Amino acid sequence: MISIIKKLTPPSQWIVPVIIAIGIFVGLGAFAFHISRAPSYLSDSPSTCTNCHIMAPEYSTWAHSAHREYATCNDCHVPHNNMANHYYFKAMDGLRHATIFTLRAEPQVIEIKEAGRNAVQNNCIRCHEKVLTNVKMMRPEYTSNQKRLERKCWECHRETPHGKVKGLSSTPYARVPLPESPIPTWLKKAMEKENTKK
């Protein structure tokens, strides 16, 4: 162990520049972690989805649906078969969303990917299993198990829970909770002071 540390230790004239460089990288990493609101993505709070403005219609339509009382975004859109898969799916989906948003490549109309469709279908069944097994509550043509397994829930329940969301243009006045500014208070005050001097 000591020999590995000696091999990784820079020559004495490079120690200070290396420490400064490491400090800069750690500082930039911490700043990026803070500014991207990364800790919020560990929660199941629906308002986390509004960190990205493009999700405003989805949040707003969910907030005006009956599902709001019983399910968060993650209850429907993330697998719940085991904890490892739950967080793996969240991480991979979140990284994809962050990359698309950072590159400004987001589409006008958001379409769910195949993995997301499977998660939603499994979660519909997980929550509404009693309805699916209660033959009295079903239309006669869907009383056989095979008929039910062949179809996705949203083929009939098309507007549950998001209504007719077709992008930002379909709900232009969607009200969502605005994320707090990532700019520290001391920096805001310094900027205001500088602006008043001009």
JOHUMO-V310391 format. One record per pair of residues at least 24 apart in sequence whose ideal C-beta (glycine too) atoms are under 10 Angstrom apart, sorted by sequence separation. I is the first residue (numbers start at 1). J is the second residue. D is the distance in whole Angstrom. If there is no record, write none. Layout:
# JOHUMO-V310391
((I/J/D) (I/J/D))
This chain:
# JOHUMO-V310391
((48/72/9) (49/73/5) (125/149/10) (46/71/9) (47/72/10) (48/73/8) (49/74/9) (128/153/8) (46/72/5) (47/73/10) (48/74/9) (89/115/7) (93/119/9) (45/72/7) (46/73/5) (89/116/9) (44/72/5) (45/73/9) (46/74/8) (49/77/9) (124/152/8) (125/153/8) (43/72/9) (44/73/8) (45/74/9) (46/75/10) (124/153/4) (128/157/10) (44/74/5) (89/119/7) (121/151/10) (123/153/9) (124/154/8) (43/74/9) (44/75/7) (121/152/6) (120/152/8) (121/153/6) (86/119/10) (120/153/8) (121/154/8) (124/157/8) (44/78/9) (85/119/10) (118/152/10) (120/154/8) (77/112/8) (117/152/7) (79/115/9) (124/160/9) (79/116/10) (117/154/9) (78/116/9) (81/119/9) (77/116/6) (79/118/8) (80/119/8) (76/116/10) (77/117/10) (79/119/5) (78/119/6) (79/120/10) (81/122/7) (55/97/9) (77/119/6) (78/120/9) (80/122/8) (112/154/10) (54/97/9) (76/119/8) (77/120/6) (79/122/7) (80/123/7) (76/120/6) (79/123/8) (42/87/9) (52/97/7) (74/119/10) (78/123/8) (81/126/9) (44/90/9) (48/94/10) (51/97/10) (52/98/8) (54/100/9) (55/101/10) (76/122/10) (77/123/8) (80/126/6) (51/98/9) (54/101/7) (76/123/5) (79/126/10) (80/127/10) (42/90/8) (49/97/9) (52/100/9) (53/101/9) (75/123/7) (76/124/8) (41/90/7) (42/91/10) (52/101/5) (74/123/9) (41/91/9) (51/101/9) (76/126/10) (55/106/10) (75/126/9) (76/127/8) (41/93/10) (42/94/10) (54/106/5) (57/109/10) (58/110/7) (71/123/8) (75/127/8) (41/94/5) (53/106/9) (54/107/9) (57/110/8) (41/95/10) (52/106/8) (54/108/9) (55/110/8) (110/165/8) (38/94/9) (41/97/10) (54/110/7) (71/127/7) (109/165/8) (110/166/9) (111/167/10) (41/98/9) (70/127/8) (109/166/6) (110/167/7) (108/166/9) (109/167/4) (110/168/9) (108/167/5) (109/168/9) (38/98/9) (67/127/9) (107/167/8) (108/168/7) (109/169/9) (106/167/10) (108/169/7) (109/170/9) (36/98/7) (106/168/10) (36/101/10) (36/102/9) (76/160/10) (76/161/8) (76/162/10) (71/161/8) (70/161/10) (67/160/7) (68/161/8) (65/159/9) (66/160/8) (67/161/4) (65/160/7) (66/161/7) (67/162/9) (65/161/4) (64/161/9) (65/162/7) (61/159/9) (63/161/9) (64/162/10) (65/163/7) (62/161/5) (64/163/8) (61/161/7) (62/162/6) (61/162/4) (62/163/9) (60/162/9) (61/163/5) (58/161/9) (59/162/9) (60/163/9) (61/164/8) (62/165/9) (58/162/6) (61/165/5) (57/162/8) (58/163/10) (60/165/9) (57/163/9) (57/164/10) (58/165/6) (64/171/10) (57/165/5) (56/165/10) (57/166/8) (58/167/10) (61/170/9) (57/167/7) (61/171/7) (64/174/9) (57/168/6) (60/171/6) (63/174/9) (64/175/10) (56/168/7) (57/169/9) (59/171/10) (63/175/8) (54/167/8) (55/168/10) (57/170/6) (58/171/9) (60/173/9) (61/174/8) (63/176/8) (54/168/7) (57/171/4) (60/174/3) (63/177/9) (53/168/8) (56/171/7) (57/172/9) (59/174/7) (60/175/6) (56/172/9) (58/174/9) (59/175/9) (60/176/6) (56/173/10) (57/174/5) (59/176/5) (56/174/5) (58/176/9) (59/177/8) (55/174/10) (56/175/8) (57/176/9) (56/176/5) (53/174/10) (55/176/8) (56/178/10) (53/176/8) (50/174/10) (53/178/9) (50/176/4) (53/179/9) (49/176/9) (50/177/6) (52/179/9) (50/178/7) (51/179/5) (47/176/8) (48/177/10) (50/179/6) (46/176/10) (47/177/5) (46/177/9) (47/178/9) (48/179/9) (45/177/10) (47/179/8) (40/179/8) (40/180/10) (37/179/7) (37/180/9) (37/182/7) (36/182/8) (35/182/5) (34/182/6) (35/183/9) (34/184/9) (31/182/9))
